[in-house]
Amino acid sequence: MLIRRAPTALAAVAALVLTGAAAEVGTAPLRVVSINLCTDQLAMTLAAPGQLVSVSSLAQDPRTSLMADRAAAFPANHGRAEEIYLLRPDLVLASSFTTPATLSMLRRLGVPVATFEPETSLDGVTRSILQMGQALGREAEAHDMAARFRGDLAALRAQGGAGPLAATWAANGYMTGTETLSADVLRAAGFDLVAERLGMRFGASIPLESLLMTDPDAVVTGPPDGAPARADDVVRHPALARSRAARIEVDDREWICGLPQVLAAARDLKNAREGLERGSGRLPPDAAAKGPIP
């Protein structure tokens, strides 16, 4: 049995190698599988009907994905090389942080893989859009989307400028640094950054005292989770509640990926900034923030 099946397996690998070669010279792939949350959503935005045949299970989870409803229409995968191979893809979309063993196995099987870097700036979002358009053979659609994004971003930044001091704040006292997408979203919305004053380029956990000593105007957190956890105690700490900082809630899924939709979070933050500037350091009830920390 093993001897009879071997030619079939080899033929399948050879077919994938040929498909990969065709993809490299510019032929649009017909069966695309995405195994990363961010490539899932960007591919759903740009792919032609029927071109995308599977997305990761994370894309279907409304706690992590902005496009969970749309992702439910696709078969889900769990990023394992064996299941991906059986889907017969002629292109796999992945992150540069996808498990190296998975990417290596797929490439050894002759499956073409396009990897995308996580975005750390709003200007970089256009790069991801154009890269996805090239990978999918949808260059014209990608150029149109990138042009709209650049225009909307320019309009948003024109209304910004130096403003209230803000910090992101999460479980275990984690704060994102200046070279992150969330920081760039805050800058585009017109906030100054606590991370800038602390010299933090990347994310790190810092003591609550360090945050309070910067006397921020706003603290940006995620919405409260259903189950309490000790790691979240610092987010609800009484000392922070007694500070003058307003609380602004941004769901992580709104700015974890470099998608065109990230500008919606930037606009909400801009509205929150304007509320702070109109008031006395607290947001009005109709602003984008959910109110002061209780």
Sequence and secondary structure as in RCSB ss.txt:
>XXXX:A:sequence
MLIRRAPTALAAVAALVLTGAAAEVGTAPLRVVSINLCTDQLAMTLAAPGQLVSVSSLAQDPRTSLMADRAAAFP
ANHGRAEEIYLLRPDLVLASSFTTPATLSMLRRLGVPVATFEPETSLDGVTRSILQMGQALGREAEAHDMAARFR
GDLAALRAQGGAGPLAATWAANGYMTGTETLSADVLRAAGFDLVAERLGMRFGASIPLESLLMTDPDAVVTGPPD
GAPARADDVVRHPALARSRAARIEVDDREWICGLPQVLAAARDLKNAREGLERGSGRLPPDAAAKGPIP
>XXXX:A:secstr
 HHHHHHHHHHHHHHHHHHHHHHHTT   SSEEE SHHHHHHHHHH  TTTEEEEEGGGG TTT TTHHHHTTS 
EE S HHHHHHT  SEEEEETTS HHHHHHHHHTT  EEEE    SHHHHHHHHHHHHHHHT HHHHHHHHHHHH
HHHHHHHHT  S  EEEE BGGGEE  SSSHHHHHHHHTT EEHHHHHT SS EE  HHHHHHT  SEEEE    
SS  GGGGGGG HHHHTSS EEEE  GGGTSS  TTHHHHHHHHHHHHHHHHHTTSS  TTSSS  S  
